[in-house]
Amino acid sequence: MDILSGATMIMLMTILVVFTYSFLSDIFSFFIAPRINERLDNRISILHKMGLHESANVLKARWVYNWWDLIR
């Protein structure tokens, strides 16, 4: 009976971890990420206004690369 209860506990903990990760991911994508994107867009527009187009492109490329790493 101990093996069965241990396996059940592991299964329940796995389900809890998966749902917690899913919930936190949704919170990040709906509430936090848009604010980060807005700030990034403001910084990029300022760089473009200053004539630093290459720096703006590098900043955008780094953000896309880091975002892709977070998704994977």
N, C-alpha and C positions, 0 to 999 in steps of 0.2 A: 504494500500500500504506500510505502514511502516513495518508491520510484514513480508511481502514478501521480502522487501529489506534487513531487518535485517537477515532473514534466508539465503538469498543469500550471504550476507557478511560473515556470520559464515561458510557457506559451502566453500566459496573461501579461507578463512583464514585456514580452516582445510586442504584443498588441498595444500596450500602453505607450511604449516608446514610439511605435509607428504613428499612432494617433497624435501624440504630443509633437512629433516632428512635423506632421502635416499641419497641425494647428498653428505652430510657430511660423511655418513657411507661409501660410495664408496671411497671417498678421503682417509679416515682413512685406509681402508682395502688395498688399492692399493699403497699408498705412505708412510704412517707413520708406519704401523704395520710391514712391512718387515725390516725396519731399527731397530725397537725395537727388533725383533727376532734375527737379526744379532748380535746386542750388547749382548743380553742374551746368545746366543750360544758362543760368545767369553768369557764371564764371566764363563760359565759352563765349557768350555774346560780348562780355567786357573785353576779352582777349581779341576778338575780331574787331571791335571798335578801336582798339589800340593799334591795330595793324599787325598783330602777332598771330597770323593765320596758321602758321606751322605749329605754334605752341597750342593753339586751340584744337587742332586736329590730333596732336599727340595726346592731349588730355582726354579727348573723346575716345580715342583708340584704347587708351589704358582703361578707361571705365568699362568699355564694351568687353575687353579681355577679362577684367576682374569679374564682371557680372557673369560672363560665361563660365568662369571657374566656380562661382557660387552655385550656379544652376546644376552643374555636373555633379 
